[in-house]
Structures are given as C-alpha cells and as structure tokens.
C-alpha cells in the first residue's frame, strides 16, 4: 500500500507536525486533554528524550511515540529505564496498527541502547500486549503508582527485580506548573 507509514527517528523539522498529531489525537479522546503536546516539548528541551519516532506517510506525520529517561533503582542498584509517553496517531489513521508499530519499534530501539526496563502509565487492557505488566510496575515506588502503572523488562529473559523506585523525567512533575 503506497501510504503505509515508514517508522523513522523524529527530526527537528518534524516538531510542528508532531505537535499537531498529538493535539488532534488527544482532542479526539473523552477527556480532550492537551498537556501531552506540551510534555513532549518540555522533555525534548530538557534533553530527556531517549527515543522519539514518527510514522511518516509520504512526508505527512501520521503518528509519534516518545520514550523518555527515567531515574530510579532496582534492588538497590541504579536502573536504566525509559518511560513511554505519549503515543499518538492522527485520528484519521487510528485503528491501522500505527501505534502498535511505533511502540514496538521504540522498544526495539531501547533494547539496542541497552535500556533494562520500560514503564508506562496507561490502559491495562492495551499495554500488556507489548509485555508491560501491572504486577511488575507494582514493585516500584513512584508518584504514578497505581493500577495503571506498568513495567516490562526489555530483556524478556531477565529476572524481575524485587522492588525499587521509578521516577519519570522532571518534565512530568512540572507539566501543570509550566503551562
């Protein structure tokens, strides 16, 4: 299919299109919250973006995913971790597997970088398909702890830590303050 998007690293010149995709995608949700676009800009400005990918459909950005640096520890040792947030797909392209492809490509990129774990705060019915587990997430103290806080080992053969702490990049804490 000629308009099948290609997943690639985001570039500086994509910033406006990424912002538009995120705003359109979240405006289409029940809560209509727009903080996700601001969050991406703050994470990028702080230098905390680890993996930022777009779905490029012939020069038009159809989707975006961001994985940002997380700070924490697991079983008393420093933790190399990333947080997934947000993932967005243009409303006219949703339901075509673009979000799935972006997340999977992002997780592969994190593995290539040697990141040990990824965390997400999201729908418990959606994210386990990628390997995220609420049970693993519950082992970590976090300001976002709760039933929607999930984690995954990026090496599926690695043992789960017994516990630790996971903190998202500082932009997550500033989101409401900086707007």
C-alpha angles and dihedrals in degrees: 000000000000096000095051103130122242115223111228141152114282116250130207091254089058093065097098094046091046090052090050094049092049093048093047094046095050094041086061092058125092093253096042091207115172101191093101093075091050090047092056091051092049094048091049092047091050092051092241098123110113101173125012116175134176134199103230114200104189094315096322117106108234098173146358139203129190129196113189134194116271127198125217151089139261122207090345097309130104112271125222101210144151133203122221110223133167123008116178136175126190108263092238090056101043119122094036099100096260095124090047092051092048093050094046092048090048092051090050090051090051090051089051089054092052096248109161103203142017127204131197136182104211152097113335090212094056112037101051088073086073094048101269114144129198087204092059091043090053090063090068128076109226139152084243096050115140142093094310096050108101137172139191137194108237089211100061090203094055119108116251114251115245091230148315145144130290123191124182121227114289092257090073091061093045097047098105094035099053098048 
